[in-house]
Amino acid sequence: MASRSGSRPGYRCAECGWTAVKWVGRCGECQAWGTVVEAGAPTAVRTSAAAPARPAVPIADVDAQTARARSTGVGEFDRVLGGGIVPGAVVLMAGEPGIGKSTLAL
């Protein structure tokens, strides 16, 4: 995930060089109006290496037998998921607050 670098401000006064992290209409140092301009795009810091990308495979070429569902140990949850969780799949759990989504995810 990329994050903003805190070492470089985003805006600078063209008159006196005062810096700010967000745009303001008037310089906080020399009080000149309309002189604060963008100093450049913030630099991004890579915090982890991304996994190498694999080429896309047409759905007709996917072998359904290799994608076996793994049982979660909760019978009703496995039934709803069609036998369990399939590696690489995404499952969205939604519902009213307090019904146990986080507990189920543990």
N, C-alpha and C positions, 0 to 999 in steps of 0.2 A: 504494500500500500504506500502511496506517495504522501509526503507531508510537506508543509511549507517550511522553508528555511527561515529561522528567526533572525539571521544575521544581516539581512538586507531589507530595508523598508521599501514599501511599495510606491510612495509618493514623495516628491521633493519640490521645494519652492525654487522657482527659477530666479528669483531675486537674491535671496540670502543663503539658500542651500538647506534650510530647515527640512527635516524629514518627518513623515507620518506614515502609519501603517494603513490608514484608510483615507479616502479622499475627503478634503475639507475645502470649503469655499474661500476661506481667508487664512493666510499664513499665521501660524501661532507665534512666530518670532517677530517678523517685520510688519505684521498686520496688513499686508498688501492683499487686495482682493483679486481672485482669478489667476494667481501665479503658481498655484500648486498643480504640478503635472505628474503623470505616471512616470516612475523612474525605471520601469522595465518589469517584465514578467518575473514572478517569484521563481526561484530555483526549486526543483523537486529533488528529494532525497529518496533513493531506492532503499527500502528497509529489508527486502528479502528477494531472493532470486525466483523468477517465475519458472514454472515447469515448462519443459520444451513442448511446443505445440505438435500435435499429431494431425496428419491430414484427415479431412472429412471422408466418411465412408457412406456410400448410398445405403439407405435403409433396407433395400432389397438384399444387400450383401451382408447384413448383420445376422449372425447365427444366434437365434434366440436361446438355444440350449446352453451357450456359454455364459449367459447372464442369468445366473441362478439367484433367486431371492434367499436372503439369510433371515432366519427366524429371529424375532426380537425377544421371544419368551413370553410375550403378552398375546394370548390367543386372539382376542377380539381385534387388537391392533394389526396383527399379522393377517387376519381375515380381510380387514378393510384395505390393506395394502396389496392384497392379492397373493399372499403367501409370505410376505416379509419385505425387508428392504433390499433393493437391488443395488449393487455397487455402481457408483457413478450417477445414480438417479437423485432427483431433488424431490423432497416431500415437504409440502406446505401444511403446517398445522395451524388452524385458526379456530377461534371460538371466544366465548364470553370470558371476561376476567375471572380467575379463580376456579376454572374447571379442571385444571391439572395439565396444561400443555407443557409447562417446564418440567413437571414431575415425570411426565411420560417421556420427554426427551432425554432425561437422565438415564 
